[in-house]
Amino acid sequence: MKITSIRTAVVEANYDWTFVRIEADNGITGLGECFFAPGLTAMIRDLQVAILGEDPRNIDRLVRRLQRAASGAGSVSGIVHNAITGIEAALLDLVGKCYGIPIWQLIGGKHRDEVRMYADCHGGSGLESYGPALDPREPEWYREAKAREMPCDPLDPAIWAERARQAVARGFDALKFDLDCDAVPMEGQLRALSTVEIERMAERVAAVREAVGSSVDLALDCHWRYSLPDVVRIARALEPYGIFWLEDPLPPTNPRSFRTLRESSAVPLCTGENLFLRHGFRELIETQSVHIVSPDLQKTGGLLEARRIADHADMYDLLVAPHCIASSIGTMASVHFCAAIPNFAVLEFHGQDVPFWEEILTGLPKPLIRNGRIRVPEGPGLGAELNEAVARRYAKAGEGFFSS
Ligand code: MG
């Protein structure tokens, strides 16, 4: 069996959902999804020469070839792995179909039949759409949804409480909110927080806790915006509310800062969505500087590499809660991974406000998420396919649609 083509399609959703389709000479195809990045489809086009004509079943060898192909450009970490990760997912789908077994079987078998999801509730409105440089944009579906939306203040505790109640009413028992919901997306400097701002953060969290009770798990995301002294104050202020985890209080590049924070507060810490390969996680895991790691399975280096990260974390008694802002296609690849690892906590659902998040997938019973859980697919490969008619409706202008 030989790989004959690697093609991409991009859907302009809350982010650029970037799909990779790989075809083999026996007509079997595999579908994967990459985390967005500037220049992503051009990168995939340029990288394909490393694996065209190769046997798609030698997945690990092919991933190494792709890493080697990008080594001059710098493949120790970074967005080249967004491309490689989507390609690897497509290879896993293709090989699973070839042998008639699901991806979870290829990566070690399953520990569970259902995967618990948490609803990302943002803060205030969750309706958003960003280009590959996190530039806010307004595709047609976004403008239509915006016109129907009630204006709201993202700093109002009552708005947070209402978002939480709505998610719990839909069946979720784990939620995440953005503590930095007032931030400007493209601003990158650390901002010093006043005592009043931290008190207000705690008020919003208290409002959510009061609205949903203690049976709902509650995670909070900082997106690396604050200084170490401020996140120590934030963590301590949140201690009374039984937080599931505090996510990315600091950049993941400084395990020592995480360790200081961990020793300063009882709130569990989580990071990993911006780390690549097992090497990126090594120090954080081996020093137990966080309690939970959150690799992004559309960018971290592939599902096989993520399996190694999870096993490494397991050896240090840490949980894995994968980050996921993908379409339902990428989310389903993540579901296979979550079924296969022993130390799984919960998987992110980031599509509450995208009207076609579920519609873009075909081949599985809907709704995909019932009672806050996704049933692990039993069909070959991914166990689902892209609904091309829907994907074409929202296709990004200027990008090919699985064309050569
Ligand atoms: Mg995050």
Residues whose N, C-alpha, C, O or C-beta is under 5 A from the ligand:
A	BS01	MG	D221 E247
